Amino acid sequence: MSENERDETTPAQASPPRPASAPRPRPAPETTPAPETTPAPAPASSLRKELPAEVPASAPAVAEAPKTEPGPQLTGRQRLVQGLWPPRVTRAQLIVALLLFGLGFGLAVQVASNSDSDSALRGARQEDLVRILDELDDRTQRLEDEKQGLEKQREELENSSDQAEEARRQTIEKERQLGVLAGTVAAQGPGITMTIEDTKGTVEADMLLDAIQELRAAGAEAIQVNGVRVVAGTYLTDSGNGVGVDGNKITAPYRFKVIGKPQDLEPALNIPGGVVQTLEKEQATVTVERSTKIVVDALRAAKRPDYARSSSR
């Protein structure tokens, strides 16, 4: 192998130094460049192999979660509110809630209706309570007097020498008393006059009926309303701009003539939550006057019962 060939095949190998006395080699003649070919593999005798440049290994990219700033910590009440609102209601829970609401409403109405009378007394003043107690005592005393009168009549019948005459006298007196209650005879005595002015037209039949019932409970013995006698079988109805009493239409002002003990009748109408306060709530004006002489002269025709007969023999 010549020197030129050795230089072309092993370009990376340095030529050994020559002695100074050796002739300088001639330059190789210029030749036409050969077409570009794939370089031949280096011979096994090559002292060093070219290594590719080292590429630093890159660590696999790990997706990092975005960092969020920690929010303010919630208190226990705020967590409770977030858990309760907005509510998560199912159909079954809604049906149960409606049933419980209906049950509670019914119980509340029942309790309120049962405590109406108690609430009126609970809110009354001490003077009103004392007057109510006095009225109850007077009613008890009135019943006791009636009992004593009946016992006295029995004793007179038992001790009288002429029992037939005494029985006749008591029968006539009893007939008068029953005639007053039945409205077949006129009556007079102490009592009150109650006048109801209804300019708004708000007074109804049930309000007048409550007044009659309250007067009867206070011991009224004879009642007359606008020329109509009130008896045990009296009924009241609403009739246009007025009120019907046993089929007779009456209009405002409604005037009650009542025979009885005035000290019992007037307080019974003025008790807290009673007749007067109820009518005044309906914007009616009520006036109650005591009198030592009240005349009840409206009469009812005596009616023979169709089926009832006396059982005495």
C-alpha positions in Angstrom: 0.0 0.0 0.0 1.4 3.4 -1.0 1.5 6.4 1.3 -1.2 8.2 -0.6 -3.6 5.4 -0.3 -2.9 5.1 3.4 -3.6 8.8 3.9 -7.0 8.5 2.2 -8.2 5.4 4.1 -7.1 6.4 7.6 -7.5 10.1 7.8 -7.8 10.1 11.5 -4.4 8.3 12.0 -1.5 10.7 12.4 1.6 10.1 10.3 4.7 9.2 12.2 7.4 11.8 12.3 10.0 11.5 9.7 13.7 12.1 10.2 15.1 15.4 9.0 17.2 13.9 6.4 14.4 12.1 4.6 13.1 13.8 1.4 9.8 15.7 1.7 7.0 13.9 0.0 5.4 15.3 -3.0 1.9 16.5 -2.9 -0.6 14.2 -4.4 -2.0 15.2 -7.7 -5.4 16.7 -7.8 -8.1 14.3 -8.9 -11.7 14.6 -9.8 -13.9 14.1 -6.7 -15.6 10.8 -6.7 -19.3 10.6 -6.4 -20.6 10.7 -2.8 -21.0 7.1 -1.5 -21.8 5.6 1.8 -18.7 5.6 3.9 -17.2 2.2 4.5 -17.1 0.9 8.0 -14.0 1.6 9.9 -11.6 -1.3 10.1 -11.4 -3.3 13.2 -7.9 -2.0 13.8 -9.3 1.5 14.4 -8.1 2.7 17.8 -11.2 4.8 18.6 -14.8 4.6 17.6 -16.8 7.7 17.2 -19.6 7.9 19.8 -22.7 9.9 19.3 -23.1 13.0 21.5 -24.7 12.2 24.8 -28.2 13.4 25.1 -29.3 14.1 28.7 -32.2 11.9 29.7 -35.2 14.0 30.4 -37.5 12.9 33.3 -41.0 12.0 32.2 -43.4 15.0 32.5 -45.8 14.5 35.4 -49.1 16.3 35.2 -49.3 18.4 38.3 -52.6 19.4 39.7 -53.3 23.1 39.6 -52.6 24.6 42.9 -55.5 26.4 44.5 -55.4 28.8 47.2 -57.0 27.5 50.4 -60.4 29.2 51.0 -61.7 30.5 54.3 -62.7 27.8 56.8 -66.5 27.5 57.4 -68.0 27.6 60.8 -70.2 24.9 62.1 -73.4 27.0 61.6 -72.4 27.7 58.0 -71.8 24.1 57.3 -75.2 23.3 58.8 -76.9 25.9 56.6 -75.1 24.5 53.5 -76.3 21.0 54.4 -79.9 22.0 54.9 -80.3 24.5 52.0 -81.2 24.0 49.3 -83.3 21.1 50.7 -83.4 17.8 49.0 -87.0 16.7 49.4 -88.4 13.4 48.1 -92.0 12.7 47.3 -92.4 10.5 50.4 -91.0 13.2 52.6 -93.4 15.8 51.1 -96.4 13.6 51.7 -95.4 13.0 55.3 -94.9 16.7 55.9 -98.3 17.5 54.5 -99.9 14.9 56.7 -98.1 16.2 59.8 -99.1 19.8 58.9 -102.8 18.8 58.6 -102.7 16.9 62.0 -101.0 19.9 63.7 -103.5 22.3 62.3 -106.5 20.2 63.4 -105.1 19.9 66.9 -104.5 23.7 67.1 -108.0 24.4 66.0 -109.4 22.0 68.6 -107.3 23.5 71.4 -108.3 27.0 70.4 -112.0 26.2 70.3 -111.8 24.5 73.7 -109.9 27.4 75.3 -112.1 30.3 74.0 -114.1 30.6 77.2 -110.9 30.2 79.3 -109.1 32.9 77.4 -111.8 35.4 78.0 -111.6 34.8 81.8 -107.8 34.6 81.8 -107.6 38.1 80.3 -110.3 39.6 82.5 -109.6 42.1 85.2 -110.0 41.4 88.9 -113.2 43.5 89.1 -114.8 41.5 86.2 -113.9 38.2 87.9 -115.4 39.4 91.1 -118.6 40.4 89.3 -118.8 37.0 87.5 -118.4 35.2 90.9 -121.2 37.4 92.4 -123.4 36.5 89.5 -122.9 32.8 90.0 -123.6 33.3 93.7 -126.8 35.1 92.9 -127.9 32.4 90.5 -127.2 29.7 93.2 -129.2 31.8 95.7 -132.1 32.1 93.3 -132.2 28.4 92.8 -132.1 27.9 96.5 -135.0 30.3 97.0 -137.0 28.4 94.4 -136.3 25.2 96.3 -137.4 26.6 99.5 -140.6 28.0 97.9 -141.5 24.5 96.6 -140.9 23.0 100.0 -143.1 25.6 101.6 -145.9 24.8 99.2 -145.7 21.2 100.0 -145.9 21.9 103.8 -148.9 24.1 103.3 -150.7 21.4 101.4 -149.8 18.9 104.0 -150.9 21.1 107.0 -153.9 22.9 105.5 -157.3 21.9 106.9 -158.9 22.5 103.5 -156.4 20.9 101.2 -158.7 21.1 98.2 -159.0 24.9 98.5 -155.3 25.3 99.1 -154.5 23.1 96.1 -156.9 25.2 93.9 -155.2 28.4 95.0 -151.7 27.1 94.3 -152.9 25.8 90.9 -154.1 29.3 89.9 -150.8 30.8 91.0 -148.9 28.2 89.1 -151.0 28.8 86.1 -150.1 32.5 86.2 -146.4 31.6 86.5 -146.6 29.2 83.6 -148.5 31.8 81.5 -145.7 34.3 82.0 -143.2 31.7 80.8 -145.4 30.6 77.9 -146.1 34.2 76.9 -149.9 33.8 77.2 -150.3 36.5 79.9 -148.7 39.9 80.3 -146.1 40.5 83.0 -144.4 43.4 84.8 -141.6 43.8 87.2 -138.1 45.1 87.6 -135.6 44.5 84.8 -133.6 46.1 82.1 -134.0 47.6 78.6 -131.3 46.9 76.0 -131.2 48.8 72.8 -129.0 47.7 69.9 -128.4 50.4 67.1 -127.2 48.7 63.9 -126.4 51.4 61.4 -123.9 49.2 59.4 -126.3 46.3 59.1 -123.8 43.8 60.6 -126.0 42.4 63.4 -127.2 38.9 62.5 -129.7 36.5 64.0 -127.1 34.4 65.8 -125.9 37.5 67.8 -129.4 38.3 69.0 -129.9 34.6 69.9 -126.7 34.7 72.0 -128.1 37.8 73.8 -131.4 35.9 74.6 -129.5 32.9 75.9 -127.3 35.0 78.1 -130.3 36.8 79.5 -132.0 33.5 80.2 -128.9 32.1 82.0 -128.9 35.3 84.1 -132.4 34.7 85.3 -134.6 36.5 82.9 -138.3 35.5 83.4 -139.9 37.4 80.5 -138.4 38.8 77.3 -139.9 40.8 74.5 -138.0 42.0 71.3 -139.6 44.7 69.2 -143.1 43.6 70.1 -142.5 39.9 69.7 -142.7 37.7 72.9 -139.8 35.4 73.3 -140.7 31.9 74.7 -139.0 28.5 75.0 -139.7 27.6 71.3 -138.7 30.9 69.8 -136.4 30.7 66.7 -134.5 33.5 64.9 -133.5 33.7 61.3 -131.7 36.2 59.0 -134.3 38.1 56.9 -132.9 40.5 54.4 -132.0 43.8 56.2 -133.5 42.5 59.5 -134.0 39.5 61.6 -137.0 37.1 61.7 -138.4 36.1 65.2 -140.8 33.2 65.0 -141.6 34.3 61.4 -142.1 38.0 62.3 -139.5 40.3 60.7 -138.0 43.0 62.9 -135.5 45.7 62.0 -133.0 47.8 63.9 -132.9 49.3 66.4 -133.5 46.1 68.3 -135.1 46.8 71.7 -135.1 44.1 74.4 -137.5 44.4 77.4 -136.4 41.9 80.0 -138.0 41.2 83.4 -135.6 39.9 86.1 -133.1 41.0 88.7 -131.3 44.0 87.2 -128.2 43.3 89.3 -127.8 40.0 87.6 -128.9 40.9 84.0 -126.7 43.9 83.3 -123.4 42.3 84.4 -124.2 39.2 82.4 -124.3 41.3 79.2 -121.1 43.2 80.0 -118.7 40.3 80.9 -115.4 40.2 79.0 -116.1 38.6 75.6 -119.9 38.7 76.2 -122.8 40.1 74.3 -121.9 43.8 74.5 -118.3 43.4 73.4 -119.3 41.1 70.5 -121.8 43.5 69.2 -119.4 46.5 69.5 -116.9 44.6 67.5 -119.5 44.5 64.7 -119.7 48.3 65.0 -123.1 48.2 66.7 -124.0 50.5 69.6 -125.5 48.8 72.7 -127.2 50.7 75.6 -128.4 48.9 78.8 -130.7 50.7 81.2 -132.0 49.4 84.6 -135.6 50.0 85.6 -137.8 49.2 88.5 -140.8 48.5 86.3 -140.7 46.8 82.9 -143.9 45.9 81.2 -143.9 42.9 78.8 -147.3 43.0 77.2 -146.7 41.1 73.9 -148.7 37.9 74.0 -148.6 34.5 72.3 -151.7 32.5 71.6 -152.0 29.4 73.7 -151.4 26.4 71.4 -152.8 23.0 72.2 -150.1 20.3 71.6 -151.0 17.8 68.9 -149.5 14.7 70.6 -148.4 15.6 74.1 -150.8 14.9 76.9 -150.6 15.3 80.7 -149.4 12.1 82.4 -151.0 13.0 85.8 -154.1 11.1 86.9 
